[in-house]
Amino acid sequence: MCKLGEGSFGSVFLAKHKLSGVSVAIKVISKERIAKSFNCNNEVFQELEIMREVSQGDCPNILKLVETFEDETDFTCVT
């Protein structure tokens, strides 16, 4: 996995699926960094919902949302 970039709330990594070899971007958003503002927390959920909606189309220029999950410290999106 290599780091592609970092923002205010988290980082984006490039990874490759072990079995298929397909490259994916993994966005990891730190819950600690967004805990100070409920509005930011809402924005994370809004972003996830928007990603779900637009990834249902068939446009080659829009990333497909593959998976989302969270643990005690982070929200994670795989595209």
C-alpha positions as CSV (number, residue, x, y, z in Angstrom):
1,M,0.0,0.0,0.0
2,C,1.3,3.4,-0.8
3,K,0.0,6.8,0.4
4,L,-1.6,8.9,-2.3
5,G,-2.5,11.9,-0.2
6,E,-3.6,13.3,3.1
7,G,-6.3,15.8,4.0
8,S,-7.7,17.4,7.2
9,F,-9.4,14.3,8.4
10,G,-7.6,11.3,7.0
11,S,-5.4,9.8,4.2
12,V,-5.9,8.0,0.9
13,F,-3.8,4.9,0.0
14,L,-3.4,2.9,-3.2
15,A,-3.7,-0.8,-2.7
16,K,-4.1,-4.0,-4.8
17,H,-6.5,-6.8,-4.1
18,K,-4.4,-9.9,-3.4
19,L,-6.4,-12.4,-5.4
20,S,-7.7,-10.3,-8.4
21,G,-4.8,-7.8,-8.7
22,V,-7.3,-5.0,-9.1
23,S,-6.0,-1.6,-7.8
24,V,-8.2,0.3,-5.3
25,A,-8.1,3.5,-3.4
26,I,-8.6,3.3,0.3
27,K,-9.7,6.4,2.1
28,V,-9.2,6.2,5.9
29,I,-11.0,9.0,7.9
30,S,-9.9,9.4,11.5
31,K,-12.8,9.6,14.0
32,E,-10.6,11.4,16.4
33,R,-9.9,14.2,13.9
34,I,-13.6,14.7,13.2
35,A,-14.9,14.2,16.8
36,K,-14.6,17.9,17.6
37,S,-17.4,18.9,15.2
38,F,-20.7,17.1,14.8
39,N,-21.2,18.9,11.5
40,C,-18.0,17.4,10.1
41,N,-19.2,14.0,11.3
42,N,-22.5,14.5,9.4
43,E,-20.4,15.5,6.3
44,V,-18.6,12.2,6.4
45,F,-21.9,10.3,6.3
46,Q,-23.2,12.6,3.6
47,E,-20.1,12.0,1.5
48,L,-20.5,8.2,1.9
49,E,-24.1,8.4,0.8
50,I,-23.2,10.5,-2.2
51,M,-20.5,8.0,-3.1
52,R,-23.0,5.2,-2.9
53,E,-25.5,7.0,-5.1
54,V,-23.1,8.0,-7.9
55,S,-21.2,4.7,-7.9
56,Q,-24.5,3.0,-9.0
57,G,-24.3,4.5,-12.4
58,D,-22.2,3.3,-15.3
59,C,-19.9,6.3,-15.9
60,P,-16.3,5.3,-16.5
61,N,-15.1,8.6,-15.0
62,I,-16.6,8.0,-11.5
63,L,-15.0,5.8,-9.0
64,K,-17.1,2.8,-7.8
65,L,-17.6,2.5,-4.1
66,V,-16.6,-1.1,-3.3
67,E,-16.9,-1.2,0.5
68,T,-17.3,0.9,3.5
69,F,-16.7,-0.1,7.1
70,E,-15.7,1.4,10.4
71,D,-13.9,0.4,13.5
72,E,-13.3,2.1,16.9
73,T,-10.9,4.6,15.4
74,D,-11.6,5.1,11.7
75,F,-14.2,5.2,8.9
76,T,-12.8,3.4,5.8
77,C,-14.0,3.6,2.1
78,V,-12.7,1.4,-0.6
79,T,-13.2,2.6,-4.2
